[in-house]
């Protein structure tokens, strides 16, 4: 297709429908028509930010229409196109309401403009007059989604480990997965001791048996502490005369050792990174869902967030059985950023998938994939993760009652 001077778009709540075609065809100017009942004009500021970062100098305009009248929409589109000229102009019939698309088809046909449709699942743009291929869609990044959604990254709750630490973390994680009872008590012990020190302090010393604030007695497991030392997470471990002392190897190691569930997040994150087929893999992502309200508020933390072939994938990690609340939390985060064109995976250490619990069935109903303890402990977990993400069928979800 020849380079475009002007691309006509119909604004849609699904962010992908607003940005994929412009980012692929890279016109000089994009005009969005939107429902006049829409009040949040910051949506177009967000879209402009996304497009401008990829296509410097692109011009973006927006015009309201009465979505209850095909004739009024048609006349508004015709006026705007007439003012801008129809040379090197195309009309994208991907987003917007049904009547907007009808009016767009009518306007495009009467003015003999190329009428396009973007197949977001198959990642192609077609000319609807003859179903000919116009272009394969451009690859998108997580930043594209975040920008276009009017959100922004607020950092990570856990600093991602360096690649040289991957083997030790994976070995430690699998060791803890096989001793969750002992790890729970050890983690409670370390948390209680660490709470009495400064956040940056690495040296820890305590009696072997202590009590938490609720009065419950806790003590560490010797094998867990020794494993932490052998893999380099703590140093100078000493256990004698009813006392224990050691030094965390780093601030990051301290954070890992006082967080019960982070080991599953780390395990999934590293597995996704080592698979080598995903882009923008992020750990413990914090997102401010409204970057333009001058209020910095983080939404729900996303344990692992990645891009699979231009579609965002949200992964929730639970080092326990999953429940309905966990499913709903993942579903909301997925819909909020990616809309229908995104994937949600929950990784839980329960047996939901193996014995087909109610939670597993509910995940299927919500269009979420689930990996359980059997998958986590399998030697081919990384391959199972990739297979689950790649085979997650968005087309079949269209008819689910989600």
N, C-alpha and C positions, 0 to 999 in steps of 0.2 A: 504494500500500500504506500502511496506517495506521502511525504511528510505533511502533517496536518497543521493548518493555521488555527483552526477552531474545532473543539470537540464539545458536543452537547451531552450533558449528563443529567439524570434524574436522581435527586438525593434520596438515599435509602438509609434506614437505621442500621443495616448490615454494612459495617465499615469497608469490607472488601469490595463491595459493589461500587463504592465511591472512588476508590483509588487505583484498582488494578488496571483498568483500561487506560487512564491517563498516564500512569507510570510506564505502561508498555508502549503506547503510541507516541508519547512525549510531544504533545501539541504545544503551540506557542501560547494558546489561551484555552481555558476550560470555563464553560458556563453551566452552572447547576440551577435547575428548576426545583423548587421545593414547595411543600404544602404551606399555604399562607397561615395556617394555624400554628405552625412551628414558631417557638419563641426563642430558642437557644441559638443565637447567631454565632456563638463561640465555636459551634460545630464547623463552620466554614473557616474560622481562624486556624483550627486544628488541621483541617484538610490542606489549607494553604501552606502550613508549616511542613507537612509531610511532602507535598509536591515540590515545594521550593528547595528542600534539601536535596532532592533527586534531580530536579530540572530547574536550575538557577534561572531566575528572571521570568518564570512562567506567570501569566496573569490569570487570576481567578475572579469570577463574578458570580453572583447568585440573584435569582429573581423568584418572587412568590407567585404561585398560581392557585386558582380555585380548583381543587382536585375533584369536585363534584360535577364538573362540566367539561366534556371533551372539547366542545367548541371554544370555550374560553381559554383552555390550555393551548389548543391549536393556534388560536389567534395570537396569544402571547409569545409562543415559540416562533411563529412566523415573523412577528414584528422584530424580535431580537435578532433573528438570523438575517433579516433584511437590513438591519442597521450594521451588522458586522460583515455582511457579504457571504456568499455561499461558496466562494472559491476555496478549495482545500478544506472543506468542512465535512464532518461526519457526525452522526447521531447514534448514541449508544443506548440500546433498549435492554438494559440489564437491571437497573434499580428502579425505584419508584412504585407508585400504585398502578392498578390495572388501567384506570382511565388515563393516567399520564402516559403509559406505554401506548395505548390506542391513539392518543393525540399525537404522540411522537411519531408513530408509524404513518399517520395521516399527513403530518407536516413533512416528514422526510420523503414520502412518496410523491407529494405534490411538487416539491422542490427538486426532486431527483437527486437526493443526497444519499450517500452510502449509509445503510442501516446496519448497525453492528450489534452483536450479542456476545457477551463474554461468558464462556462456560468455566466457572471457577473451580469445579471439581477436576475437570480434564485439562484445565489450564491452557485454553485456546480461545482466540477471538475469531468469530465467524462473521461473514457477510450473509445476512439472512435472506438475501435475494436468491442465492444459489447454494448456500451452505459452504461456500469456499473458505479456505483458511486465510485469514488476514495476518495473524501473528500468533506465536506462542507467548503466553503471558510472561512478564518479567518476574524474576525472583525477588521476593520481598524479605525484609528483615523484621525482627521484633520492634525495632525503632520505628519502622513504617507504621505498624499497627498502633503503637503507643502514641505516636504523634497524631495520627488521623483520628484517634479516639479522644483526643484532648486530655490525655493523661501524661504522666512522666514517671520515670524510674526514680526511686528514692534510695537506691542502694540495695545491699544484701544483708540479711540477718546473720549469715555466716559467711566468712571469707572463703571463697573456693580454694581448695588445696592446690599446690603446684603439682605438676605431672609426676615429678619424682617421688611424691608421697602416695601416689595411687596404690601401689602394691601393699604397702603397710596398712593403709586405711581399709582396703578390701579384706585383708587377712584379719584385721582386728574386728571388723564388722561381722564377718562370718563366725568368728570366735564368740562374740557377744550374742549373736542370734541363736547359738546353741546353748546359751546359758542365761536366758532372759531373767530368770528368777534371781540368780546371783548378781546380774548386772543391775537390776532394779535396786537392790539393797546397796550395792557399791556406789551407784550414782547418787542415791539419797545421802549416803555418807559424805561423798565428796562435795555435794551441793551444800550440805550443812556446815562443813569445815570452811569451804570457800566463802560462804556468806559472812564469815567473821573477818575476812581479809579485804584489802583494797582490790578493785577490779583488775589492776595490772600486776598484782603480786603473784609470784610463781611458786614460792616456797610454802609448803603445807605441813602442818604438824598437829597431831591430835591423839587422844586416847583411842584405843582400838574400838571400844564400845562407847557410843555416845547416844544422846537422845535428841530427836528433832523437836521443833517448837510444839508440836502436838503431843509430845511426851512419848512417842513411839521410839523404841530402841532400834538403832541401826549399826551395822558394822560392815566393813568391806570384805570382799572375797579375795583371799590371797592370790589365787590363780589369775584373777582378772588384773590385779595390780601388777603382778609379775609379767603378764602378757603386755600390759601398757609399757612397761619398762623395756622389755625385749624388742618391741617394735618402735621404740624411740619417742613415745608420747610423754613419758615421765622419766626422770633420772634420779639417781642417788636414793633409791628406795631402801628404807630401813624399817624392819619390823622386829621390835624387841621390847621386853619388859612391859607389855601391855600398851605400847605406843607405836605409832606409825608416822613416818615422815618421808617426804619426797619433794621433788621439784618438777613442775611442768616444763616441758622443753620449749614452749612458746605460748604466747597469749592465745593463738588459735587452738593449740592443743588443750589448754585450760578450758576453752569454750566447748570443745568436743567432749571433754571428760565430764563436764557438769550438765550435759544435755542428753537425756535418755534416748530421745527419738532421732537425734541428728544422724546417728550412724546409718539408718535406713536411707535418709535423704542423701548422705554422702555416697552410699553404695549405689543408689539409682543414678545419681549425677555422674559418677565415675563410669558406670556401665554405659550410660548414654554417650559420654565423651569418647570412650574407648571404641564404641561401635563405629565411629568415624563416618556416619552417614547423616548426622544431624547438624544443623547450623544454630549458632547463638544459644548454646546450652547454658542456662543460668541456674544458680543455686540460691534458695531462700530469697526470692525476689520480692521487694517491697514496692508497691505502686501507689502513687497518689492519683486517684481516678479523675480529679478535676484540677488540671494544672493552671487554670485561669481564674480561680476564685480567691487568690491571694491567701489561701489557708492551706498550710501543709499538713495533710492528714493521710496517713497510710491506710490503704484498704487491707483486705486479708492477704497474708503472706502466701506466696505460691512456692511450694517446696522445690519443685523443679519445673522450669519453663524452657521450651525449646521450639525450634522451627523445623518442620518436616516438609520439605518441598513447598515452601511458601505458605504453609498452614501452621498456626500456632498450636502447640500441644501443652496442656496443663496436666501436671502430674502431682497428685497428693500422696504423701507417704505417711502411713500409720503403723508404728511398731506395736500394734495390738489389733484386735478385731475392729473392722470398720462398722459404722452405724449410719443411720439415716441422716443425722446431722452432718457427718463427714461428706456424704454423697451430695447433699444440698449445697454445702459450702463450695465444693468443686464445681458443681453445675452452674452456680451463680457467677463464679470467677470466669469460667469458660465463656458463658454467654455475654458477660459484660465486656470482654475484650474482643473475642473473635466472632461472637454471634454464632450463627448456624455453621459457618465455615471454620470450625476449630474442633479439636479433639480433647477429650478428658479421660485420663487414666488414673485409677486409684490403686496404689500398691499397699497391701495390708499384710500383716504377719499372721492373720487368722487362717481359717480353713474354708472361707466363704465359697470359693470357686470349686474346691475339691468335693465338698458335700452339698453344694447348691443351696446355700442358706437363703433366707428371705432377703437379706442384704444384697446377695449376689443377683437375685432375680430383680430386685429393685434397681440395681445399677444397670442391668440390661434394659429395663423399661425406660430409664432416663437417658439412654444412649451413651452410657459410660462404660469403658472397659475396666476389668478388674484382674489384677494379678495377686495371688495370695502367697502364704508361706511356702507352699510346695514349689512355686515358681522361683521365689527368692533363693531358696536353698539349692536349686538345681544348678549344675555346673554351667549350663548354657543360658543363664538368666539374661545376659545381654542380648542374645539372639531372640529369646522370648519377648523381651521388651520391644525390640525392633519389629518383630513379626506382629505383635499386638497393635503397635502404632500404625504400621503400614497397611494392615488388613482391616483397620477400623473403617467401616463402610459408611461414608456420609450420605450417600444416595439413599440407602435403606432407612436412614434415620428420618427422612422427610415424612414418612407416614407413621412414625411412632408417636404415641401420645405423651409428649414431653412437655 
